[in-house]
Amino acid sequence: MAKQTKRIISLILGVALATPILFAQQSDWQTTAPESAGLSAEKLQAIESAIKTEQYKKITSVLVVRYGKLAYEKYFDGDATSLRNTRSATKTITSMLIGIAIDQHMLSGVDAKVTLFFPDKHFDNPDPRKDQITVEDFLTMSSLLECNDDNQFSRGNEERMYIMEDWVKFTLDLPIKGFAPWEDKPSDSKYGRAFSYCTAGVTTLGGVLERATKMKVADFASKYLFTPLGITQAKWSYSSLGLALTGGGLELRSRDYAKLAQLYLNGGKWNGHQVVSAEWVKRSITPHSQANDTNDYGYLWWLHDFKVGDTGKTAHAFYMTGNGGNKIAVFPELDMVVVITSTNYNTKGMHDQTEKLMSQVLGAMQ
């Protein structure tokens, strides 16, 4: 009887140990030749040569997924197992987590008032308008807090946040901003929201997630987003108080960034499983604010038309992006995902370089 029991336990353990491996294998990419995906191998080779000869500097990987299959994958630093720090591309993943929390009825919705999640904290510069700031305000980079990463003099500039112990308090201590005469107020702005790039606000959404879900950000992400996609490695950065940096710095494999992009191309589905609701995907990639003259902004997704090589045509994309020129773009009309990772951090023209490279990749279509 004891031997039979041991055998049963052994079989159960064997299945338990094998299941994650099988799941990961089933969740990883199917591959195909570039030509089968309508891509020119010759033009892709020309791109490789340009990167290797440093016509494009510090590019670490380029991946192309077409028709749901990985059609091109090239690494110029490390390999497929290397984790890539795409900086602020993490913000878009935070949007995914907010959507899942709403789907799971852990968070009431985008109209939820942010300060209500932190009744134990006292915030400086009290103002009734501060108490009206919503999750959606942070998702669209349009809260009324004086927070602008593009302005070194802004009290909310992210560099000031990192040296503070409590990132949530740093954010919600900020005063309500004023508008210079040359700036558009919300009422004068496209979509009725005045855009101001604010990492602190997105970082505070990590605190909202933890309070709403009663789970650590990393645990929630692993259970509801990464595990269903077969993503097994994720390296977060943390504050002194242990809050995951949802505003940037998450490290994943290039293949895994492609999975997250493909998930949204598939309307929130992966291998037939609805990971994020189709309604959330649709709302996320709908314009809610105008970031600049060439980009609209969804729920932490950038919206832009990229040039297709020298054809004179453009292709619409919604994409994640981060310091260094990192870009993970979804082209719904082309049924294509393009991942470009780079370590060209804090360098003038880093995004222009990646946009030029993205255009050349699109130009490889036959």
N, C-alpha and C positions, 0 to 999 in steps of 0.2 A: 504493500500500500504506500509506504514511504517513497519507494522508487517511482511509483506511478505519479505521486504528487509532485515529486521533483521534476519529472518529465514534463508535466503539465505547466509548472511554473517556468521551466526552461523555454517551452514553446511560446508562452505568453510574453516572456521577456524578449524572445527572439523577434516576435512580431512587433512589439513596442519599439525595439531598437531599429528595426528595419523600416518602419513606417515613415519616419522623417526623411530617411535617405530616398525612399521611393517617391515621397511627396516632392522632395526637392528636385529629383530627376524629372518628374512629370511637369514641374512648374518652370523648368529652365527652357531655354530657347531651342526651337527647331531652326536649323540653318538651311540656307539655300545659296546657290551660286548667284553672283551679282546679275548676270545676264537673265536669269530666271525671274529676277525681280525688276527687270527693265532698267538695269544700270549698266553703264559701260565700264568694263574692267580696265580698259585703256585709260579712261579719264580718271578713274579712281587711283590708278598707278601714278598718274601725273600729280595727283594730290599728295600721295605718299612722298614722292620725290621732292615736292615743294616744301613739305614739312621737314624732311630729313636734311635738306640743304638750308634750313632755317629761313626760308622765305616767309614761313609762319613760325613764330618763335614760341617755345615752351608749350607746344601742344602735346598732351600726354596720351590721348586716345580719341579715336573717331569710330563711331558705330552707326550703321544704317539698318533700320528695320523696315521692311516693305512687305505689304500684304500679310503681316503678322509673323514674318520669319526674319531671322537675323541674316542679312545678305552681305554685310561687310563689317569687319571688325579688325581694327589695327591699333596696336599699342606702340607708343614711342618712348615710354618710360614705364618700367614695371611690366605687368602682364594682366591677364584677365582676373587674377585673384587680388590685385592691388586695390586698396581702398582709396577713393578720390574725394578730396575736400573741395566741393564745388561752392563753398561759402554760402551765399544767400539763396542758392537753389533750395536750401532747407526750408525757406519760407513757404514755398509752394507745397511741400510735404506737410507742413503745419496746417495749411488749408485743407488738405485731404483728411487729416486727423480731426479737425473741427467738424467737417462734414460727416464723418463716421460717428462722432459723438452725438451729433444731432440725429442721424439715422438710428442710432441705438437708444434714443430717447434719454440720454444722459445729460444732454444740454438742450435747453428749451428751443433755441433757435438763434439766428443772427441778431435778433433784436434784444437779446439778453444784455442787461446793464453790467458793465465790467466791474465797477467798484463794489457791487453787491456780493461778489464772490469773496471779498476780503474784509469782512466785518471786524476782524481782529487787528486790522492795520489802521493807523492814523496817517492821513495824507496831508502834506503841506499845500498851501495855496488853495484852500477850499473855494469852490465855486459851483453853483447849481448846475452849470453847463457840464462840468466834469462828471457829475453823477449821471448825466444822460449819455455818456459815451458807451457805445455798444460794441459787441463783437464784430459787427459788420464794419464799423468805423476803422478798426484795426486791420480787418481783412482787405480793405480797400485803400489803405494808407491815407485816410482822410479824416482822422480825428482832429479835434480842435486843440490838442495839446501842442505846446511849443516844442516841436520835435522834428528835426530835419538833418539827416545824415549828410546831405550835400552842402550844409552850411557849417563850417568849423566853429562859428560863434554860437550856434544853437545850443541851448541848455540841454536839449534832449539828444545831442549827437551821440551815436553809439559808443564812441571811444570814451566818453565820460561814464557810460553805464558799466563797462567792463571792470572798472576799478572799484565799483561799489559792491557791497556784500549782498544787498537785497535788490535784485533787478526789478521786481514788481513795484516795490516802493519807489525806486528811482523814477520809474515811468509815471506813476500816478501822483508823485509829488510835483510833477511839472506844472507850470502855470498854463492857463489858456493863452493861446498866441494871439497877437495882433496881425493885421495884414498891411504890409507896406503899400504905398499908393500905386505901385506898379504891379502888384500881385492881384490875381483874381480871387475874390471872395467866393464861398460856396455857391451863393445865389447867382454869381456871374459865370460859374464854371460849367463846362460840358458835363452832363449827367448830374449836376447839382452838388458835386463834391470837389473840394479843393485838395489836390494831391500833394502830399509831403512825405518823402521817403523816410520811414521811421522804423528802424530795427527794434527799438525798445518796445513799441506797441505789439509787434509780432512775438517778441520774447514774452511779453505779459500774457499773450494767449496761451503760452505753455502753462503759466500759473492757473489760468482759467480752466484749462483741460484737467489739470490735477485736482482742482477743487470740484469740478463737475463730475468727473469720472471716478474720483477716489482711487486713482491709480497714478503711478509715476508715468511721465510722458513716455519713457523708453519701453516700459511694460505695456502700456496701452498700444503704442505703435507696433510692437512686436506681435501682440495678440491679434489685433484687428486689421493690420495692414501688411506688415512684412511677412509673417508666417503664411497667410493665404497666397502670397506671391512667391513663396519659396526663397525669400530673402533671409539669409541666416547670419549675416555679419553686418553690424551697424555700430559705428563708434560716435557717440555723442560728446559734446563739450558741456561742462556744467559750471554753474555759479558756485560761490563759496558756500551757499546754503543748499546746494544739491539740486537746483532747478536746471533741467536740460535746456540748452540754448536752442530754442525753436526758431530763432532769427537767423541762424547760420551755423556753418561748421560741421554739420553731420557728414560722416564719411561712409560711402557705400561703393560697391563695385560699379564700374561703368555699365555692365549688363543689368544691374539692378535699377539704375536710373532709367534705363530703357524700358524696363518692366513697368515702372511707375507711369511713364509717359504713355506706353501702350495701353495701360489700364484705362486711362482717360480717353484714348482714341477708341477703345472698345465700349465706351459709355459706362465705365465703372466695373466692367466684368473682367475676370481672369479665369481661364479654363472653365468657363460656364458658370462661375460663382460670382454673384453680385457683391463685390467688396465695398464699393461706394455706390450710393444710389445714383441712378441716371439723372434724377432731378438735381442733385447736388453738382454733378459734373456740368450740366447745362448752365446752372446759375454761376458756377465758378469761372466759366470761360466766356461769360457775357460781360460786355463793358459796363463798369460801374463808376470809373473815374478816368480822367485823361492824365497819363503820366508826363507826357511831353508831346512835341509836335508829330512824332512818328509812332508812338506807342499808346494804346489804350490799356486799361488795367482791369482785370476781373477780381476774383477773390485770391489775391497773391499769385495770379497768373498774368504774365505779360502777353499782350496781343499785338501782333505786328505782321506786316507783309514783307517777306524776304525776296530779293531778286533771284531769279532763276538763271544763273550763269550770265551769258551775254545775249540771251534770247529776247530781252526787252520785256519779258513776262515777270509776274510776281506770284508768290504762293503764300496764302494766309496761314499763319501759325499761332498757336498759343504755346507759351514756353516758359521754362524755369531759367533763371540766370543768376550768376554770382560773380563776385570779384575774381579777377584773373581772366575774364572772358569766357567763363564756363557757360555753356548753353545746352539745354535739353529741350528740343523743339518737337512739337506735334503738328503735322501737316495733314489735316483731315481729308482735304480734297485729293491728296496724293496717296492716302493710306500709308503714310510714312512717318517714322520717328528718326530723328538724327540726334546723336549724343556727341558733343565736343567738349572734352575736358582739357583744362589748361592750368598751369601754375604761373601765369603771367600777372601775378598779384600786384595791385597798386601801381600799375604801369599805364602811362598815357596811351590811349588808342587801343587798349586791350579788347574792348567790345567791338570796335571797328574791325579789328583783325579777325575776330571770330565770325562777325557777320559776313565779311568777305569770303572766308573759308566756307561758311554755310552756303553762300551763293554758289560757290564752285562745286560743292557736293550736290546741290540741287541740279546744277548744270550737267551732272553725270547721268541724268535720266536720258534714256534713249527714246 
